[in-house]
Amino acid sequence: MTKFDELVNGGIFGKGIENPYGKYFIGDTFLNALTSSPDDQIGIGTVTFKPGSRNNWHIHHDGYQILLVTDGEGWYQEEGKPAQSLKQGDVIVTKDGVKHWHGAKADSWFEHIAITAGTPEWLEPVDDETYNNL
């Protein structure tokens, strides 16, 4: 099996199911809910993005999100800041109340582990013009 095949199949954890939050994403993504903290305040799961897929702008209220990039190449952007290119091994920490988005590059699958606390507020999609200019 090639590295590409492994990612398409979801890496070491498996790609999971079609993302049930798909209405907050552009393109095809998959979610594998791995576990939660004993008090159910923190969720941990993998998200696998097909090339060009991304989530909407969103904010985590009363919490945070940590992304551990496990494979492929992607983007992360906070409102008012330039987008950051992501690759395997990168770590992103999004603090409480910060508007942001993340997803795959146009020509690469992308996978990360998301460690999330708080309540997400889903906002507008990342428009094609913004995304295509990265």
TIFIVO-342126 format. One record per residue: residue in three letters; x, y, z of N, C-alpha, C, O in turn; residue number from 1. Coordinates in nm, 4 decimals. Layout:
N
ala:X:Y:Z:X:Y:Z:X:Y:Z:X:Y:Z:NUM;
...
END
This chain:
134
met:0.0852:-0.1178:0.0000:0.0000:0.0000:0.0000:0.0898:0.1243:0.0000:0.1854:0.1324:0.0772:1;
thr:0.0590:0.2192:-0.0856:0.1371:0.3423:-0.0927:0.0937:0.4390:0.0166:-0.0119:0.4224:0.0776:2;
lys:0.1765:0.5399:0.0404:0.1445:0.6439:0.1393:0.0109:0.7104:0.1034:-0.0708:0.7369:0.1916:3;
phe:-0.0115:0.7374:-0.0270:-0.1370:0.7979:-0.0709:-0.2556:0.7078:-0.0371:-0.3581:0.7554:0.0117:4;
asp:-0.2416:0.5769:-0.0633:-0.3500:0.4828:-0.0325:-0.3810:0.4809:0.1162:-0.4973:0.4727:0.1559:5;
glu:-0.2752:0.4887:0.2000:-0.2962:0.4904:0.3440:-0.3791:0.6113:0.3855:-0.4703:0.5992:0.4674:6;
leu:-0.3478:0.7280:0.3293:-0.4210:0.8481:0.3652:-0.5647:0.8420:0.3146:-0.6576:0.8786:0.3866:7;
val:-0.5831:0.7966:0.1927:-0.7180:0.7838:0.1376:-0.8022:0.6929:0.2269:-0.9226:0.7138:0.2419:8;
asn:-0.7382:0.5921:0.2858:-0.8086:0.4983:0.3736:-0.8123:0.5446:0.5187:-0.8674:0.4758:0.6047:9;
gly:-0.7538:0.6610:0.5462:-0.7648:0.7187:0.6793:-0.6478:0.6961:0.7713:-0.6642:0.7029:0.8931:10;
gly:-0.5303:0.6695:0.7182:-0.4126:0.6579:0.8032:-0.4277:0.5505:0.9099:-0.4981:0.4516:0.8897:11;
ile:-0.3612:0.5701:1.0236:-0.3554:0.4644:1.1244:-0.4876:0.4434:1.1990:-0.5111:0.3351:1.2526:12;
phe:-0.5738:0.5452:1.2032:-0.7001:0.5320:1.2763:-0.8173:0.4947:1.1862:-0.9254:0.4639:1.2362:13;
gly:-0.7983:0.4968:1.0548:-0.9090:0.4780:0.9616:-0.9825:0.6095:0.9426:-0.9867:0.6925:1.0334:14;
lys:-1.0399:0.6284:0.8261:-1.0980:0.7604:0.7968:-1.2350:0.7818:0.8600:-1.2851:0.8943:0.8596:15;
gly:-1.2960:0.6793:0.9133:-1.4235:0.6988:0.9800:-1.5399:0.7045:0.8828:-1.5418:0.6363:0.7804:16;
ile:-1.6362:0.7872:0.9176:-1.7605:0.7963:0.8418:-1.7687:0.9304:0.7693:-1.6946:1.0239:0.7999:17;
glu:-1.8597:0.9378:0.6734:-1.8859:1.0665:0.6100:-1.9185:1.1655:0.7212:-1.9975:1.1361:0.8109:18;
asn:-1.8575:1.2815:0.7140:-1.8662:1.3776:0.8234:-2.0112:1.4207:0.8485:-2.0743:1.4791:0.7603:19;
pro:-2.0643:1.3924:0.9682:-2.2019:1.4321:0.9976:-2.2196:1.5839:1.0083:-2.3324:1.6332:1.0104:20;
tyr:-2.1086:1.6578:1.0150:-2.1128:1.8044:1.0162:-2.0886:1.8604:0.8770:-2.0522:1.9771:0.8620:21;
gly:-2.1088:1.7777:0.7755:-2.0793:1.8134:0.6377:-2.1421:1.9428:0.5888:-2.0891:2.0054:0.4970:22;
lys:-2.2537:1.9847:0.6477:-2.3164:2.1089:0.6034:-2.2309:2.2302:0.6392:-2.2561:2.3402:0.5901:23;
tyr:-2.1302:2.2114:0.7243:-2.0395:2.3199:0.7618:-1.9054:2.3089:0.6891:-1.8077:2.3727:0.7282:24;
phe:-1.9012:2.2282:0.5841:-1.7790:2.2036:0.5073:-1.8071:2.2205:0.3584:-1.9200:2.2027:0.3126:25;
ile:-1.7033:2.2550:0.2844:-1.7065:2.2516:0.1383:-1.6245:2.1303:0.0973:-1.5099:2.1155:0.1400:26;
gly:-1.6815:2.0439:0.0154:-1.6115:1.9234:-0.0282:-1.6381:1.8064:0.0647:-1.7166:1.8158:0.1591:27;
asp:-1.5709:1.6962:0.0357:-1.5937:1.5706:0.1085:-1.4930:1.5543:0.2213:-1.3721:1.5664:0.2012:28;
thr:-1.5450:1.5265:0.3403:-1.4616:1.5025:0.4582:-1.5162:1.3843:0.5359:-1.6319:1.3451:0.5206:29;
phe:-1.4300:1.3287:0.6196:-1.4655:1.2111:0.6979:-1.4248:1.2343:0.8429:-1.3237:1.2987:0.8707:30;
leu:-1.5048:1.1812:0.9348:-1.4802:1.1996:1.0769:-1.4694:1.0638:1.1452:-1.5518:0.9750:1.1238:31;
asn:-1.3668:1.0497:1.2272:-1.3529:0.9318:1.3101:-1.3417:0.9804:1.4544:-1.2344:1.0211:1.4989:32;
ala:-1.4527:0.9757:1.5267:-1.4547:1.0176:1.6672:-1.3808:0.9111:1.7478:-1.4302:0.7996:1.7643:33;
leu:-1.2630:0.9457:1.7974:-1.1781:0.8470:1.8644:-1.2168:0.8257:2.0104:-1.2322:0.7121:2.0552:34;
thr:-1.2325:0.9351:2.0842:-1.2658:0.9237:2.2261:-1.3014:1.0609:2.2799:-1.2939:1.1607:2.2083:35;
ser:-1.3397:1.0652:2.4044:-1.3614:1.1921:2.4726:-1.3026:1.1810:2.6126:-1.2743:1.0718:2.6620:36;
ser:-1.2853:1.2959:2.6744:-1.2328:1.2965:2.8110:-1.3364:1.2328:2.9047:-1.4543:1.2257:2.8702:37;
pro:-1.2934:1.1868:3.0223:-1.3880:1.1227:3.1146:-1.5077:1.2101:3.1516:-1.6151:1.1581:3.1819:38;
asp:-1.4902:1.3421:3.1494:-1.6023:1.4314:3.1817:-1.6779:1.4772:3.0564:-1.7664:1.5624:3.0649:39;
asp:-1.6432:1.4213:2.9414:-1.7061:1.4541:2.8126:-1.6917:1.6013:2.7731:-1.7705:1.6515:2.6930:40;
gln:-1.5934:1.6697:2.8275:-1.5727:1.8110:2.7950:-1.4764:1.8294:2.6782:-1.4699:1.9379:2.6203:41;
ile:-1.4014:1.7248:2.6426:-1.3033:1.7324:2.5346:-1.3274:1.6163:2.4398:-1.3321:1.5006:2.4818:42;
gly:-1.3426:1.6477:2.3111:-1.3572:1.5447:2.2090:-1.2282:1.5316:2.1304:-1.1594:1.6305:2.1048:43;
ile:-1.1956:1.4080:2.0922:-1.0754:1.3816:2.0145:-1.1148:1.2952:1.8961:-1.1766:1.1900:1.9126:44;
gly:-1.0785:1.3405:1.7759:-1.1106:1.2644:1.6568:-1.0231:1.3044:1.5405:-0.9573:1.4085:1.5430:45;
thr:-1.0230:1.2208:1.4389:-0.9521:1.2553:1.3163:-1.0520:1.3099:1.2152:-1.1672:1.2671:1.2092:46;
val:-1.0050:1.4048:1.1368:-1.0816:1.4546:1.0232:-0.9937:1.4365:0.9011:-0.8788:1.4806:0.8988:47;
thr:-1.0488:1.3712:0.7993:-0.9787:1.3486:0.6737:-1.0499:1.4296:0.5662:-1.1713:1.4191:0.5489:48;
phe:-0.9727:1.5106:0.4943:-1.0252:1.6003:0.3916:-0.9782:1.5543:0.2543:-0.8592:1.5300:0.2345:49;
lys:-1.0701:1.5422:0.1598:-1.0301:1.5220:0.0207:-0.9680:1.6519:-0.0308:-0.9931:1.7587:0.0252:50;
pro:-0.8868:1.6437:-0.1376:-0.8265:1.7665:-0.1908:-0.9316:1.8750:-0.2148:-1.0390:1.8488:-0.2689:51;
gly:-0.8982:1.9975:-0.1732:-0.9867:2.1122:-0.1918:-1.0949:2.1274:-0.0865:-1.1665:2.2275:-0.0868:52;
ser:-1.1090:2.0313:0.0033:-1.2130:2.0383:0.1066:-1.1674:2.1262:0.2219:-1.0485:2.1341:0.2528:53;
arg:-1.2636:2.1918:0.2848:-1.2324:2.2791:0.3981:-1.3583:2.3013:0.4802:-1.4701:2.2843:0.4316:54;
asn:-1.3377:2.3397:0.6055:-1.4533:2.3721:0.6868:-1.4843:2.5206:0.6766:-1.4031:2.5991:0.6277:55;
asn:-1.6024:2.5578:0.7233:-1.6410:2.6990:0.7290:-1.5584:2.7691:0.8360:-1.4966:2.7056:0.9215:56;
trp:-1.5594:2.9004:0.8286:-1.5085:2.9784:0.9401:-1.5855:2.9353:1.0638:-1.7053:2.9080:1.0557:57;
his:-1.5194:2.9289:1.1765:-1.5872:2.8920:1.2994:-1.5104:2.9430:1.4209:-1.3937:2.9811:1.4120:58;
ile:-1.5794:2.9426:1.5342:-1.5247:2.9884:1.6616:-1.5559:2.8820:1.7665:-1.6645:2.8241:1.7661:59;
his:-1.4612:2.8564:1.8556:-1.4863:2.7691:1.9698:-1.5069:2.8581:2.0920:-1.4158:2.9294:2.1341:60;
his:-1.6258:2.8533:2.1476:-1.6595:2.9335:2.2656:-1.6381:2.8515:2.3922:-1.6709:2.7329:2.3972:61;
asp:-1.5835:2.9155:2.4928:-1.5567:2.8500:2.6215:-1.4712:2.7251:2.6037:-1.4944:2.6226:2.6679:62;
gly:-1.3721:2.7352:2.5156:-1.2859:2.6205:2.4907:-1.1706:2.6555:2.3989:-1.1187:2.7671:2.4014:63;
tyr:-1.1312:2.5585:2.3178:-1.0159:2.5720:2.2301:-1.0176:2.4566:2.1303:-1.1033:2.3685:2.1357:64;
gln:-0.9197:2.4597:2.0385:-0.9003:2.3456:1.9492:-0.7517:2.3304:1.9225:-0.6823:2.4271:1.8912:65;
ile:-0.7045:2.2081:1.9353:-0.5660:2.1744:1.9023:-0.5717:2.0800:1.7829:-0.6433:1.9798:1.7851:66;
leu:-0.4955:2.1127:1.6783:-0.4871:2.0290:1.5595:-0.3481:1.9681:1.5515:-0.2480:2.0394:1.5583:67;
leu:-0.3419:1.8368:1.5371:-0.2167:1.7639:1.5187:-0.2201:1.7074:1.3773:-0.2940:1.6127:1.3502:68;
val:-0.1411:1.7642:1.2874:-0.1451:1.7229:1.1469:-0.0741:1.5882:1.1327:0.0443:1.5752:1.1637:69;
thr:-0.1485:1.4889:1.0854:-0.0952:1.3539:1.0744:-0.0554:1.3167:0.9332:0.0264:1.2265:0.9148:70;
asp:-0.1107:1.3832:0.8323:-0.0742:1.3479:0.6957:-0.1255:1.4502:0.5953:-0.2161:1.5282:0.6247:71;
gly:-0.0667:1.4485:0.4777:-0.1084:1.5360:0.3687:-0.0645:1.6793:0.3903:0.0208:1.7087:0.4741:72;
glu:-0.1258:1.7687:0.3115:-0.0963:1.9113:0.3212:-0.2256:1.9906:0.3261:-0.3224:1.9590:0.2568:73;
gly:-0.2257:2.0940:0.4092:-0.3462:2.1724:0.4252:-0.3180:2.3168:0.4587:-0.2047:2.3643:0.4512:74;
trp:-0.4251:2.3856:0.4962:-0.4208:2.5268:0.5325:-0.4889:2.5478:0.6668:-0.5801:2.4743:0.7047:75;
tyr:-0.4423:2.6504:0.7378:-0.5070:2.6988:0.8590:-0.5010:2.8507:0.8533:-0.3978:2.9088:0.8197:76;
gln:-0.6126:2.9143:0.8865:-0.6129:3.0605:0.8849:-0.7007:3.1138:0.9968:-0.8123:3.0667:1.0191:77;
glu:-0.6469:3.2143:1.0671:-0.7236:3.2902:1.1644:-0.7653:3.4209:1.0998:-0.6921:3.4759:1.0176:78;
glu:-0.8812:3.4705:1.1361:-0.9331:3.5948:1.0791:-0.8305:3.7080:1.0965:-0.7765:3.7291:1.2051:79;
gly:-0.8057:3.7797:0.9864:-0.7147:3.8931:0.9899:-0.5678:3.8572:0.9765:-0.4822:3.9457:0.9785:80;
lys:-0.5371:3.7286:0.9629:-0.3982:3.6836:0.9496:-0.3824:3.6047:0.8205:-0.4804:3.5518:0.7682:81;
pro:-0.2587:3.5960:0.7679:-0.2379:3.5145:0.6477:-0.2567:3.3657:0.6771:-0.2354:3.3209:0.7898:82;
ala:-0.2963:3.2906:0.5763:-0.3108:3.1457:0.5903:-0.1742:3.0823:0.6124:-0.0735:3.1279:0.5583:83;
gln:-0.1724:2.9763:0.6930:-0.0499:2.9003:0.7195:-0.0561:2.7670:0.6465:-0.1563:2.6959:0.6535:84;
ser:0.0515:2.7339:0.5767:0.0627:2.6045:0.5117:0.0921:2.4992:0.6180:0.1752:2.5207:0.7062:85;
leu:0.0234:2.3851:0.6090:0.0393:2.2787:0.7080:0.0877:2.1504:0.6422:0.0515:2.1191:0.5288:86;
lys:0.1706:2.0767:0.7160:0.2186:1.9461:0.6714:0.2286:1.8544:0.7924:0.2148:1.8988:0.9064:87;
gln:0.2529:1.7263:0.7668:0.2630:1.6266:0.8722:0.3571:1.6747:0.9825:0.4675:1.7217:0.9550:88;
gly:0.3126:1.6625:1.1064:0.3927:1.7010:1.2214:0.3637:1.8401:1.2741:0.4066:1.8741:1.3844:89;
asp:0.2916:1.9219:1.1975:0.2584:2.0567:1.2449:0.1522:2.0500:1.3539:0.0680:1.9601:1.3555:90;
val:0.1578:2.1472:1.4451:0.0624:2.1569:1.5553:0.0060:2.2984:1.5558:0.0806:2.3960:1.5480:91;
ile:-0.1249:2.3086:1.5649:-0.1946:2.4372:1.5715:-0.2751:2.4408:1.7009:-0.3429:2.3441:1.7357:92;
val:-0.2672:2.5532:1.7717:-0.3494:2.5738:1.8904:-0.4356:2.6969:1.8645:-0.3840:2.8069:1.8444:93;
thr:-0.5669:2.6775:1.8653:-0.6623:2.7870:1.8469:-0.7246:2.8182:1.9820:-0.7862:2.7323:2.0450:94;
lys:-0.7079:2.9398:2.0245:-0.7582:2.9795:2.1559:-0.9073:3.0122:2.1513:-0.9650:3.0315:2.0443:95;
asp:-0.9666:3.0178:2.2668:-1.1079:3.0485:2.2843:-1.1463:3.1755:2.2100:-1.0796:3.2782:2.2231:96;
gly:-1.2536:3.1687:2.1319:-1.3099:3.2864:2.0666:-1.2426:3.3310:1.9386:-1.2802:3.4346:1.8837:97;
val:-1.1437:3.2567:1.8882:-1.0715:3.2964:1.7669:-1.1413:3.2388:1.6439:-1.1604:3.1177:1.6332:98;
lys:-1.1793:3.3272:1.5511:-1.2425:3.2854:1.4255:-1.1347:3.2283:1.3335:-1.0311:3.2912:1.3117:99;
his:-1.1601:3.1068:1.2790:-1.0595:3.0402:1.1968:-1.1253:2.9364:1.1058:-1.2445:2.9080:1.1165:100;
trp:-1.0440:2.8810:1.0161:-1.0850:2.7679:0.9332:-0.9621:2.6831:0.9038:-0.8491:2.7282:0.9224:101;
his:-0.9844:2.5587:0.8573:-0.8749:2.4717:0.8161:-0.9261:2.3715:0.7147:-1.0453:2.3412:0.7097:102;
gly:-0.8346:2.3208:0.6340:-0.8726:2.2232:0.5333:-0.7563:2.1843:0.4449:-0.6428:2.2270:0.4661:103;
ala:-0.7864:2.1020:0.3448:-0.6851:2.0478:0.2541:-0.6422:2.1510:0.1501:-0.7172:2.2422:0.1154:104;
lys:-0.5201:2.1339:0.1017:-0.4785:2.2102:-0.0158:-0.5537:2.1543:-0.1362:-0.6085:2.0442:-0.1312:105;
ala:-0.5552:2.2309:-0.2429:-0.6329:2.1938:-0.3617:-0.5869:2.0624:-0.4238:-0.6660:1.9922:-0.4867:106;
asp:-0.4580:2.0287:-0.4062:-0.4025:1.9107:-0.4722:-0.3549:1.8031:-0.3752:-0.2731:1.7190:-0.4125:107;
ser:-0.4047:1.8041:-0.2504:-0.3574:1.7078:-0.1521:-0.4695:1.6645:-0.0572:-0.5525:1.7455:-0.0160:108;
trp:-0.4702:1.5358:-0.0235:-0.5489:1.4897:0.0890:-0.4880:1.5508:0.2131:-0.3718:1.5915:0.2107:109;
phe:-0.5634:1.5585:0.3218:-0.5161:1.6198:0.4443:-0.5861:1.5521:0.5615:-0.7061:1.5253:0.5566:110;
glu:-0.5098:1.5250:0.6665:-0.5697:1.4639:0.7840:-0.5098:1.5257:0.9094:-0.3894:1.5505:0.9170:111;
his:-0.5957:1.5499:1.0074:-0.5473:1.5953:1.1377:-0.6285:1.5314:1.2490:-0.7430:1.4903:1.2301:112;
ile:-0.5659:1.5244:1.3648:-0.6371:1.4900:1.4872:-0.6826:1.6229:1.5464:-0.6027:1.7157:1.5594:113;
ala:-0.8092:1.6324:1.5821:-0.8631:1.7523:1.6458:-0.8950:1.7197:1.7916:-0.9666:1.6242:1.8213:114;
ile:-0.8408:1.8003:1.8804:-0.8698:1.7920:2.0229:-0.9487:1.9188:2.0541:-0.8945:2.0292:2.0489:115;
thr:-1.0763:1.9025:2.0863:-1.1668:2.0169:2.0893:-1.2440:2.0239:2.2206:-1.2977:1.9245:2.2694:116;
ala:-1.2476:2.1447:2.2759:-1.3264:2.1725:2.3958:-1.4135:2.2945:2.3678:-1.3772:2.3803:2.2874:117;
gly:-1.5255:2.3015:2.4326:-1.6137:2.4161:2.4152:-1.7208:2.3902:2.3108:-1.7381:2.2783:2.2627:118;
thr:-1.7914:2.4959:2.2777:-1.9030:2.4883:2.1832:-1.8663:2.5594:2.0545:-1.8306:2.6772:2.0574:119;
pro:-1.8745:2.4891:1.9398:-1.8421:2.5564:1.8138:-1.9584:2.6443:1.7665:-2.0754:2.6101:1.7837:120;
glu:-1.9238:2.7556:1.7079:-2.0196:2.8396:1.6363:-1.9766:2.8378:1.4907:-1.8710:2.8906:1.4558:121;
trp:-2.0585:2.7770:1.4058:-2.0269:2.7647:1.2646:-2.0715:2.8910:1.1918:-2.1831:2.9391:1.2119:122;
leu:-1.9848:2.9436:1.1083:-2.0085:3.0697:1.0397:-2.0083:3.0483:0.8883:-2.0367:2.9384:0.8408:123;
glu:-1.9766:3.1527:0.8134:-1.9843:3.1492:0.6687:-1.8764:3.0592:0.6076:-1.7715:3.0380:0.6683:124;
pro:-1.9024:3.0061:0.4866:-1.8014:2.9271:0.4163:-1.6807:3.0139:0.3778:-1.6915:3.1357:0.3637:125;
val:-1.5671:2.9483:0.3615:-1.4495:3.0136:0.3037:-1.4766:3.0182:0.1538:-1.4839:2.9141:0.0883:126;
asp:-1.4914:3.1393:0.0993:-1.5311:3.1503:-0.0406:-1.4201:3.1010:-0.1339:-1.3023:3.0999:-0.0983:127;
asp:-1.4613:3.0603:-0.2538:-1.3679:3.0056:-0.3509:-1.2576:3.1052:-0.3875:-1.1427:3.0651:-0.4060:128;
glu:-1.2903:3.2334:-0.3982:-1.1889:3.3317:-0.4351:-1.0781:3.3371:-0.3303:-0.9599:3.3367:-0.3649:129;
thr:-1.1151:3.3421:-0.2039:-1.0152:3.3443:-0.0954:-0.9309:3.2172:-0.0997:-0.8080:3.2224:-0.0948:130;
tyr:-0.9991:3.1028:-0.1088:-0.9295:2.9737:-0.1077:-0.8379:2.9598:-0.2294:-0.7225:2.9191:-0.2156:131;
asn:-0.8880:2.9930:-0.3477:-0.8098:2.9744:-0.4701:-0.6914:3.0696:-0.4812:-0.6012:3.0459:-0.5616:132;
asn:-0.6898:3.1756:-0.4030:-0.5767:3.2692:-0.4051:-0.4653:3.2297:-0.3094:-0.3651:3.3005:-0.2995:133;
leu:-0.4804:3.1180:-0.2386:-0.3748:3.0734:-0.1460:-0.2605:3.0109:-0.2236:-0.1620:2.9672:-0.1641:134;
END
